[in-house]
């Protein structure tokens, strides 16, 4: 099957996510320039029953981006421009492959912005991506009023706010079709003033105080280093666009002018393999001090520069590859969630030196299966650097204990663009499936990720499946060689894999958690 209309066609290649560790194996990679091009691809794929998935920035850290092996990857990079706008209604239509960073810059000359900050337009909508605010809607999809997509038969379909299927567009998982154009309800252009606020002096009451603190700001997110007794709130508040300043911040460091050296992340990666929890906690303390050091620094800039997820690609990354785990918990549960996680980190003596515990917030919104469908939420997120030799990272058991605490006790929803396969079993939504089946009756947009939502965790029994985060361990065979399946150190309803000998030490011993340096637990 060849696509003569397209300017770029590559056969038998691999497609990677932005950090390079998710690998898709399509038979072809195509780069359309228009909705008509996408139609041609889909019509021919539908005729042969070939799997199709779109990808642009590729910031997802799981296999939601991949077609079935031998399918077609559609690279949306060429479709990144504003199509039309209405200055009076403050409405703007943009192509689906536009990076949000570029989109926001393109809005500045038009005197407009969108009350959101982070990735590419279509990918953000598909995965339920969000920023952090309890004043405005924080999801990308919360600000759209219409989309144009190519469905699984190659037909162009327009869905507008108020249409019966519109709620399925939010967090659509790529199951409805390829979004080629998206219309946003924008707002008048503004800038934001960013500031770090050190909350370490109220660390004991922070779980109870955090919602009230966040509500005081237009946008705010929390970096909580629980076992280092440190917490930093990053705030961004709207100011007039004439306010002097062209500040620039990134997700990975709040001040672009003071990027954490690559050696810091390299040190974390090395400790993941041969270090101890004490050493990892020292790095976390260093990170917290570095974040707090600019408490009085205020930067002013456009939202797209100040509050976007400026994340590098491939070899340009300052940091090694990261496993990103995020769960949305009901906002009224965040106090008890933070206290429970603190109990786990106390018991396991683990620290998280990348961001600490990263917490963001979102108001409830109209969506069929997005995380905010039942009301306001707090997004609780962990970033753990991957090891380079495919061995368990430091704190492996503690991370799984926290994951299971959130999913089992709090019924939290996993982020569709980030979490591990095991976090999505049993999350199938029949109402959404019924809509998706109408848009894709042949099933060319289905992939292993979507199919996994229909599974039950007990169905997965492969050796080392818990080590690969494809199951919750039931036997030692599900764990890494030499590890054992046991209950959580603090949350006893969790089943986690621990280093064998460390399992039997007394609490207080350096190996008590089973997730510290296994080299010292021999």
Residue pairs with C-beta under 8 A, 6 or more apart in sequence:
1 28
1 44
1 45
1 48
1 50
2 9
3 9
3 28
3 30
3 37
3 40
3 41
3 44
5 36
5 37
5 40
6 30
6 31
6 32
6 33
6 37
6 40
6 41
7 31
7 33
7 78
8 29
8 30
8 31
8 75
8 78
9 28
9 29
9 30
9 31
10 28
10 29
10 30
11 27
11 28
12 27
12 28
13 26
13 29
14 23
14 24
14 25
15 23
15 24
15 25
15 26
15 29
15 55
15 58
15 65
15 66
15 73
15 75
16 22
16 23
16 24
16 58
16 314
17 58
17 59
17 60
17 61
17 65
18 57
18 58
18 59
18 311
18 312
18 313
18 314
19 61
19 313
19 314
19 317
19 321
19 322
20 314
20 321
21 61
21 321
21 386
22 58
22 60
22 61
22 62
22 63
22 65
22 66
24 53
24 55
24 63
24 65
24 66
24 67
24 73
25 66
25 69
25 70
26 66
26 67
26 69
26 70
26 71
26 72
26 73
27 70
27 71
27 72
28 72
28 73
29 72
29 73
29 74
29 75
30 41
30 72
30 73
30 74
30 75
31 74
31 75
31 76
31 77
31 78
32 38
32 40
32 41
32 74
32 76
32 78
32 79
33 78
33 79
34 79
34 180
35 148
35 150
35 156
35 180
35 181
38 74
38 150
38 178
38 180
39 150
39 154
39 155
39 156
40 154
41 52
41 72
41 74
42 52
42 150
42 151
42 152
42 153
42 154
42 177
42 178
42 444
43 153
43 154
44 50
45 51
45 52
45 71
45 72
45 444
46 152
46 153
46 154
46 442
46 444
49 442
49 444
50 70
50 71
50 72
50 444
51 67
51 68
51 70
51 71
51 72
51 444
51 445
51 446
51 447
52 67
52 71
52 72
52 74
52 178
52 444
52 445
53 65
53 66
53 67
53 71
53 72
53 73
53 74
53 174
53 445
53 447
54 73
54 74
54 75
54 76
54 96
54 97
54 122
54 174
54 178
54 179
55 65
55 73
55 74
55 75
55 76
55 123
56 75
56 76
56 77
56 80
56 96
56 97
56 99
56 120
56 122
56 123
57 99
57 119
57 120
57 123
58 65
58 313
59 119
59 120
59 123
59 309
59 311
59 417
60 123
60 127
60 417
60 418
61 322
61 323
61 324
61 417
61 418
62 417
62 418
62 419
62 420
62 421
62 449
63 421
63 447
63 448
63 449
64 126
64 127
64 173
64 174
64 416
64 417
64 447
64 449
66 73
66 447
66 448
66 449
67 73
67 447
68 446
68 447
68 448
71 447
74 178
75 97
76 95
76 96
76 97
76 120
76 122
76 178
77 97
78 97
79 95
79 96
79 97
79 98
79 180
80 95
80 97
80 98
80 99
80 102
81 94
81 95
81 98
81 106
82 92
82 93
82 94
82 95
82 98
82 103
82 106
82 107
82 110
83 93
83 94
83 95
83 181
84 92
84 93
85 91
85 92
85 93
85 110
85 112
86 92
87 110
87 111
87 112
90 112
90 185
90 186
90 187
90 188
91 145
91 183
91 184
91 185
91 186
92 107
92 110
92 112
92 183
92 184
92 186
93 146
93 181
93 182
93 183
93 184
94 103
94 106
94 121
94 181
94 182
94 183
94 184
95 121
95 180
95 181
95 182
96 120
96 121
96 122
96 178
96 179
96 180
96 181
96 182
97 120
97 121
97 122
98 106
98 120
98 121
99 119
99 120
99 121
100 116
100 117
100 118
100 119
100 120
100 121
100 124
100 140
100 304
100 308
101 304
101 308
101 310
103 114
103 121
103 304
104 113
104 114
104 302
104 303
104 304
104 305
104 308
105 302
105 304
107 113
107 114
107 186
107 189
107 304
108 189
108 302
108 304
110 189
111 188
111 189
112 186
112 187
112 188
112 189
113 186
113 187
113 188
113 189
113 190
113 302
113 303
113 304
114 143
114 184
114 186
114 187
114 303
115 133
115 136
115 137
115 143
115 187
116 130
116 131
116 137
116 138
116 139
116 140
116 142
116 143
116 303
117 131
117 219
117 236
117 303
117 304
117 306
117 307
117 308
117 309
118 124
118 129
118 130
118 131
118 140
118 251
118 307
118 308
118 309
119 129
119 309
121 140
121 179
121 182
122 178
122 179
122 182
123 129
123 417
124 140
124 141
125 140
125 141
125 144
125 147
125 169
125 170
125 171
125 172
125 179
125 182
126 171
126 172
126 173
126 174
126 179
126 416
126 417
127 171
127 173
127 415
127 416
127 417
128 139
128 141
128 170
128 171
128 367
128 370
128 371
128 415
128 416
128 417
129 139
129 140
129 417
130 138
130 139
130 140
130 360
130 362
130 371
130 379
131 138
131 219
131 307
131 360
132 138
132 214
132 219
132 220
132 221
132 360
132 361
132 362
132 379
133 218
133 219
133 220
133 361
133 362
133 363
134 211
134 214
134 215
134 220
134 331
134 361
134 362
134 363
134 376
135 215
135 217
135 218
135 219
136 218
136 219
136 363
137 143
137 362
137 363
137 365
138 219
138 360
138 361
138 362
138 363
139 170
139 362
139 365
139 367
139 370
139 372
141 169
141 170
141 171
141 365
141 367
141 370
142 170
142 365
142 372
143 184
143 185
143 186
144 161
144 169
144 182
144 183
144 184
144 185
145 160
145 161
145 183
145 184
145 185
146 158
146 159
146 160
146 161
146 182
146 183
147 158
147 159
147 169
147 179
147 181
147 182
147 183
148 156
148 157
148 158
148 179
148 180
148 181
148 182
149 156
149 157
149 159
149 176
149 177
149 178
149 179
149 180
149 439
150 156
150 157
150 177
150 178
150 180
151 157
151 176
151 177
151 439
151 440
152 177
152 439
152 440
152 441
152 442
152 443
152 444
152 445
153 441
153 442
156 180
157 177
157 439
159 165
159 166
159 169
160 166
165 176
165 435
165 439
167 366
167 367
167 368
168 176
168 368
168 369
168 432
168 435
168 436
169 176
170 365
170 366
170 367
170 368
170 369
170 370
171 367
171 368
171 369
171 370
171 371
171 416
172 179
172 436
173 416
173 449
173 450
174 445
175 432
175 436
175 439
175 440
175 445
175 446
175 450
176 435
176 436
176 439
176 440
176 445
177 439
177 440
177 445
189 241
189 302
190 238
190 239
190 240
190 241
190 303
191 238
191 239
191 240
191 241
191 243
191 245
191 300
191 301
191 302
191 303
191 306
192 218
192 219
192 236
192 237
192 238
192 239
192 300
192 301
192 302
192 303
192 306
192 307
193 236
193 237
193 239
193 243
193 245
193 298
193 299
193 300
194 234
194 235
194 236
194 247
194 249
194 254
194 298
194 299
194 300
194 301
194 306
194 307
195 234
195 235
195 295
195 297
195 298
195 299
196 232
196 233
196 234
196 235
196 254
196 291
196 292
196 294
196 295
196 297
197 232
197 233
197 234
197 235
197 295
198 231
198 232
198 292
198 295
199 206
199 213
199 222
199 231
199 232
199 233
200 229
200 230
200 231
200 232
200 288
200 292
202 209
203 229
203 230
203 231
206 224
206 231
206 338
207 334
207 335
207 336
207 337
207 338
207 339
207 342
208 335
210 222
210 334
210 335
210 338
210 359
211 331
211 334
211 335
211 361
211 378
213 220
213 233
214 220
214 222
214 233
214 361
217 235
217 236
217 237
218 236
218 237
218 238
219 235
219 236
219 237
219 307
220 233
220 234
220 235
220 236
220 361
221 233
221 234
221 358
221 359
221 360
221 361
222 231
222 232
222 233
222 234
222 357
222 358
222 359
222 360
223 231
223 232
223 233
223 234
223 288
223 291
223 355
223 356
223 357
223 358
224 230
224 231
224 338
224 356
224 357
224 358
224 359
225 231
225 284
225 285
225 287
225 288
225 351
225 352
225 356
225 357
226 338
226 341
226 342
226 345
226 351
226 356
226 357
227 281
227 284
227 342
227 345
227 346
227 349
227 350
227 351
228 281
228 284
228 285
228 288
228 351
228 356
230 285
230 288
230 289
230 292
230 356
231 356
232 288
232 291
232 292
232 295
234 254
236 303
236 306
236 307
239 300
241 302
243 300
244 300
245 299
245 300
245 301
246 300
246 301
246 302
246 305
247 299
247 300
247 301
247 305
247 306
248 256
248 257
248 299
248 301
248 305
248 306
249 255
249 256
249 299
249 301
249 305
249 306
249 307
250 256
250 259
250 308
250 309
250 310
250 311
251 308
251 309
251 310
251 311
252 259
252 260
252 310
252 311
252 318
252 319
253 259
253 260
254 291
254 294
255 294
255 297
255 299
256 310
258 290
258 294
259 318
260 287
260 290
260 318
261 318
262 318
262 319
264 283
264 286
264 287
265 318
265 319
265 320
265 354
265 385
266 320
267 283
268 280
268 283
268 320
268 353
268 354
268 385
269 320
269 385
269 386
269 387
269 388
271 279
271 280
271 283
271 394
272 384
272 385
272 386
272 387
272 393
272 394
273 387
273 388
273 389
273 391
273 394
274 517
274 519
275 394
275 517
276 394
276 510
276 516
276 517
276 520
277 348
277 349
277 350
277 351
277 394
277 395
277 510
277 513
277 515
277 516
277 517
278 349
278 510
280 350
280 351
280 353
280 394
280 395
281 349
281 350
281 351
281 353
283 351
283 353
284 351
284 352
284 353
284 356
285 351
286 353
287 353
287 354
287 356
288 356
299 306
300 306
312 318
319 354
319 385
320 385
320 386
320 388
321 385
321 386
322 354
322 383
322 384
322 385
322 386
323 383
323 384
323 385
323 386
323 393
323 420
324 381
324 382
324 383
324 415
324 418
324 419
325 381
325 382
325 383
325 384
325 399
325 403
325 418
325 419
325 420
325 423
326 379
326 380
326 381
326 382
326 414
326 415
326 418
326 419
327 379
327 380
327 381
327 403
327 406
327 407
327 410
327 412
327 413
327 414
327 415
327 419
327 423
328 362
328 371
328 372
328 377
328 378
328 379
328 380
328 412
328 413
328 415
329 337
329 377
329 378
329 380
329 406
329 410
329 412
330 374
330 375
330 376
330 377
330 378
330 410
331 361
331 375
331 376
331 377
331 378
333 378
333 410
334 359
334 378
334 380
337 378
337 380
337 406
337 410
338 357
338 359
340 405
340 409
340 491
341 357
341 380
341 402
341 405
343 490
344 398
344 401
344 402
344 405
344 488
344 489
344 490
344 491
345 351
345 398
346 490
347 489
347 490
347 507
347 513
348 395
348 397
348 398
348 401
348 489
348 490
348 513
348 515
349 512
349 513
349 516
350 394
350 395
350 398
350 399
350 513
350 515
351 395
352 382
352 383
352 384
352 395
354 383
354 384
354 385
355 381
355 383
357 380
357 381
357 382
358 380
358 381
358 382
358 383
359 378
359 379
359 380
359 381
360 378
360 379
360 381
361 376
361 377
361 378
361 379
362 371
362 372
362 376
362 377
362 378
362 379
363 372
363 376
364 372
364 373
364 374
364 375
364 376
364 377
365 372
365 373
366 373
367 373
368 429
368 431
368 432
368 435
369 429
369 432
371 377
371 379
371 413
371 415
379 415
380 406
380 412
381 415
381 418
382 399
382 402
384 393
384 395
384 399
385 393
386 393
387 393
391 480
392 467
392 480
392 483
392 497
392 518
393 399
394 515
394 516
394 517
395 515
396 497
396 515
397 488
397 489
397 496
397 497
397 498
397 513
397 514
397 515
398 489
398 513
398 515
400 466
400 469
400 494
400 496
400 497
401 488
401 489
401 490
401 491
401 494
401 496
403 420
403 423
404 472
404 488
404 491
404 493
404 494
404 495
404 496
405 488
405 491
405 494
406 412
407 414
407 423
408 493
408 494
409 491
409 493
413 427
414 423
414 424
414 427
416 424
420 469
420 470
421 449
421 452
421 469
421 470
422 457
422 460
422 466
422 469
422 470
422 471
422 472
423 469
424 449
424 452
424 453
425 452
425 453
425 455
425 456
425 457
425 460
426 453
426 455
426 456
426 457
427 453
428 453
428 454
429 453
436 445
440 446
457 471
457 472
458 474
460 470
460 471
461 471
461 474
461 478
462 468
462 470
462 471
462 478
463 477
463 478
464 477
464 478
464 479
464 480
464 481
465 471
465 473
465 478
466 472
466 473
466 478
466 479
466 485
466 495
466 496
466 497
467 478
467 479
467 480
467 483
467 497
471 478
472 495
473 479
473 485
473 495
473 496
473 497
474 485
474 495
475 485
476 483
476 484
476 485
478 485
478 497
479 485
479 497
479 498
480 497
482 499
482 500
482 518
483 497
483 498
483 499
483 500
484 497
484 498
484 499
484 500
484 503
485 495
485 496
485 497
486 495
486 496
486 497
486 498
486 503
486 514
487 493
487 494
487 495
487 496
488 494
488 495
488 496
489 512
489 513
489 514
498 513
498 514
498 515
499 511
499 514
499 515
499 518
499 521
501 511
501 521
501 522
502 511
502 512
502 513
502 514
502 515
502 516
502 518
502 521
503 514
505 511
505 512
505 521
506 512
510 516
510 517
510 520
511 517
511 520
511 521
514 521
